Each structure stands twice: as structure tokens, then as C-alpha cells.
Amino acid sequence: MLLLFNRIRALFPSAQPATRPLWSEIFSRDQDTFIVPADSGLGILQNLSKQPATLADYVSGKYLSEVNIKGIDLANVEDLRTQKYSSIADIDIITKLSRLPEVVPDRFVVRFARDLRMDDLRDGNAILLGAIHTDPWIYLLQKQLNFQFVCESNVNHCSILNSHPAKGERSVYENESQQLSHQTFGVVAFIPNLNRTGRILLIEGLNMAATQAAADTILDEASMRPIIQRATLPNGTVGPFEILIETTSLDAAPLPSRIIATRFSH
């Protein structure tokens, strides 16, 4: 009986999780994978000062040292400048990512956006969480993307630019309102690193709920199976792709979401 069972199992192997090829490329034994949570303190500083941070000023530390905020207690401003704040949504996402079977523990490196370096995105694998307003490193990567984040100085005034709208798509996606319950959007993008020697995964949202919805989508087998099948190249690797996700934010928590647009490199 056992011999018969083994023969049947060999003929009908269990289905491989849809996202396994993607995670196997992101998590490698030969390269570090940098998990980068959003710099929430940076977002608050920009909100208060109305002064947007460029990538150059952020990397050099100039923005954090020179940003001017009037009418706010200096001790609180100094706290935002020097402490490493992120959202509970990002911490939850990092926890879920750390439990994936493809993770190589010695190569799983959580690195705050302020501590990231250019070489990490040139030669390493990375997963960036949040949006361009709280992680200016995304400026380096947006030229590869169709769905690009655009933010004003106020963190609540961000939108997603659809560079080449397909039929039935909008050219811009933005938060429906600032009420407790409103429509919002997130993006998942899987692209090469800057030297094309590794992979970068962007999990972005217009707000915390949208980022959570984007993470829920990339971690959901049913949602990702057709995406991974479409993105898989003839050599078996996963090619670049983008997903635009719509959800409803209810008091900063996402309700069930759906994929409303996709882009593939082939």
C-alpha cells in the first residue's frame, strides 16, 4: 500500500506555491536582502515644515539637520530628526516576510531608510516598504515604473501617476477623501536592482492601509498565481511586473482589496 501511495504521489505532486519563484529570487544565499521600513519621522517632518526632502539632502543628512519648523517644541523636532520611527503596518509586514520558507536568516537584514546606502540597491536584493514620501530612495527606481508616486510637501497629498494609461484606466489615482472610510491605492513592483545583479520589491501605498493591502496581495497565493504565471520568463525566472491595488481604508485599516491594473516587461 505504501509503495502504491508513493507512486501516485510521484505522478501527482503537490502544487508549488505560486510565489515561491519570486521569493527564491529575492532571498538568496549569495546576497543580502535588505528589508527597508518607511521613515515615518521623515513624513511627519515634511508635513510640519511643508519642506519636501530630496534624495540628495536625505542621504547627506542635510534635510534632517536643517529642516526648519516654527511653532513646534524644539525637543520634539529633535526627536523626529534623530529617532528611527516606522509604522506598525511595516513591522507587521516584516514579521510576515521573515516567516517565509525561502528566507535565508543570515542574509535577512532589516535596515532603516536613513541607514541604507547606494551600494545596497546597486548590488543587493531589497524590499522597500511605504512610499516615496517616507522613503526617498524610491526616486532612484521610479524611472523603471509605470505607476509612479508623486507627493507634495504634505504627506496627505500624494497620488499615483499612471504614465501610460490603458483603456479604462485613470491617469492619476489618489485618496478619495480624508474621511475615516475612503478609497485608496497601493502598488507592488518587482524590478531589477540598479546593477541588474539582483531584485528589488516595492510594497507601496498612499497611506498605511494601502501599504498593508499591497503586502496582503503579494503574500496571497490566490491573488499572485496568475501574476507570477504571466511574469515568468522562458528561462523560468520571474520578470519585472507592477500591480496597482485598490482598497478601502477604514480608520487606517484596509478592507478587502482588488488588483485593478498590471504591467509586465514582456
Secondary structure, 3 states (H helix, E strand, C coil): CHHHHHHHHHHCCCCCCCCHHHHHHHCCCCCCEEEECCCHHHHHHHHHHCCCCCHHHHHHCHHHHHCCCCCCCHHHHHHHHHCCCCCHHHHHHHHHHHCCCCCCHHHEEECCHHHCCHHHHHHCEEEEEECCCCCHHHHHCHHHCCEEEEECCCCCCEEEEECCCCCCCCCEEECCCCCCEEEEEEEEEEEECCCCCCEEEEEEECCHHHHHHHHHHHCCHHHHHHHHHHHECCCCCECCEEEEEEEEEECCEECCCEEEEEEECC
